[in-house]
């Protein structure tokens, strides 16, 4: 009995569609569904969404002007923060882990602000699970959850540190800090 009740609306819609299709004033065209592309690269694949990330071994001046610099050691991180203080630049540091889903989801927001404010600030990220020295930095900064963002003023002092998983929240805090 239930199967007939469910089948009836579909049959009714089919009848209406065929009636409309036969009408001279309007025409219904049903396009076939696109095939699922499992395991294939598309314009919307992860690689296309994530964007380009420079490593700290790249020129910091070149990389920091319009992108997010990925550091792999605590020494690289400390050098970039010290360089920002010398050059009177703001610094935004993203602490994440290599398998953090929200961290990957928020990366496009961080990259957007890096493109828009890269002339006045340096954007850095590191994975706290990639080495003992980076784990130590995360511990010293009292990072409890990821993604955590640390905003550093031009004088090298910490302005704020916060954790968020929402693009709007991240964007709002970055906007207030950078403008």
N, C-alpha and C positions, 0 to 999 in steps of 0.2 A: 504494500500500500504506500509506504514512504517513497519507494523508488518511482512510482508513478507520479507522485506529487512533485518530486524533484525533476522528473523528465518533462512534465507538462510545461513549465515556463520556458525551457529550452526549445521545445517544439513550437511554442507560441512565438518566440523571438525569431525562429527560423522562418515561420510562416509570414511574419511581418516583414522580415528582410527580403524574402522572395517576392512579396507583394510590392514592396518599394522598388526592388530591382526591376520589376516588370513595368512599373509606372514610367510614363514618358517624361514626366517633369523632374523626377529625381532619380538618382542612381547610387546604389551602395556598392562600394568596392571593398572587399575584405582582403587585406594584405597578409601574406603568410608571416608567421612569427620568425624572427631571426634565430638562427641556430645558436645554441650555447657554445661558447668558446672556452672550454676547459683546457687549461694548460697551454693556452696560446697567448701571445702578446697582443694587446689591443691598445688603442690610444689612452684608455682609462686604466691600464694595468698599474700595479704598484710602482714600477720603475718610472713611469711617466708622472705619477702624482708626487713622488717624493722629491724629485728635482735634484740638482747638483749640490753636493756638499764637498767643500775643499778640505783637505787635511792640513794640519798645522805646518807640515813640511813645505806647503806652498808658501808663496810670499804672503805674509800676514797683512801687509798693506794692501796688496792686490785683492786678496780673498776677502778681507774684512769689509771692503767697501760696498758689497752688494750681495753677500751670501752668508751662510752659517758655516763657521769654521769648526770642523770636528777634530778635537784634540785626543791624543791617545796616551799621554803621560801627564802626570801632575806638573812636571817641569814646564812642559809646553803651555799648560793652563796658567801657571804662575807668570811665565814670561809675557803672555798676551795681556793679562790683567795689569802687570807692571807697565807694559808698553802703553796701554790705554791711559793709565794715570799720568805718565810722562807727557803724552800727547793731548791731555785734557779731553779724552773721549769717554763717553759712557760705554758700559759693557753689560750685555745681557748674557747670562750663562744658563744653559739648559742642562739639568742633571737628569739623565734617564738611564734605562737599561736596554740591552740589545733586543730583548723580547717584549718590551712594553708596548701594548697596543695603543693606549691613549697618547703615548709619546709620539708614535708614528703618525697618529691622526692629527696631532697639533703641529707637526713639522711644517706643513704648508702655511699655517698662520705665522709661524716664526719666520719663515723664508719671505713672506710678504712684507713683514716689517723690516727685515734685513734689506730688501730691495728699496723700500721707501725711505728708510732712515740710515742707510749704510754709510752716508757721508759723515754723520755725527756720532755713530755708535758702532761698536763691534759686537757681533753675535757669535757666541761660542756654544758648543754642546759637547758633552762627554758621557760615555756609558760607565756608570759606577761599577759595573760587573766585569770590566775588561782588564783590570789590573789591581794589584794591591795598593799602589800609590793613589789611584783614583778612588778606591774604596775608602782610603784614609781621608782624602779630601771630603768625600760625602759625609763621613763620620764627623769630621771637624766642623762641617757646616750644619750638623744636626739634621741631615736629610732623613726623614721618616718614610716618605712616599715619593713615588715618581709619577708624572714629571714634576720636578721642582725647578723653579726659576729664581735666580738670584740677580737682582738689579744693582749694579755698581755705578756709583756717581763718578764724575770726572776726576775727583780727588782720590779715587781708589777706595773710598769707604762704601760699605754696603748700605744701600738705600732701603731695600726690602727683599724679603725672601718669601715665596709663597708656592703652594701646590695647587694645581687646577687640572681638570680634565676636559674643560669646556672652552672651545675656541672663542666664544664671545667674551668670557671672563679674561682669558689671556690677552685678547686684542685690546680690551678696555684698559687693563693695567699697563700694557706696553705703551699704549697711546698716551696715557697720563704721564708716564715716566719719560717718554722720548720727546714730548712737545712742551 
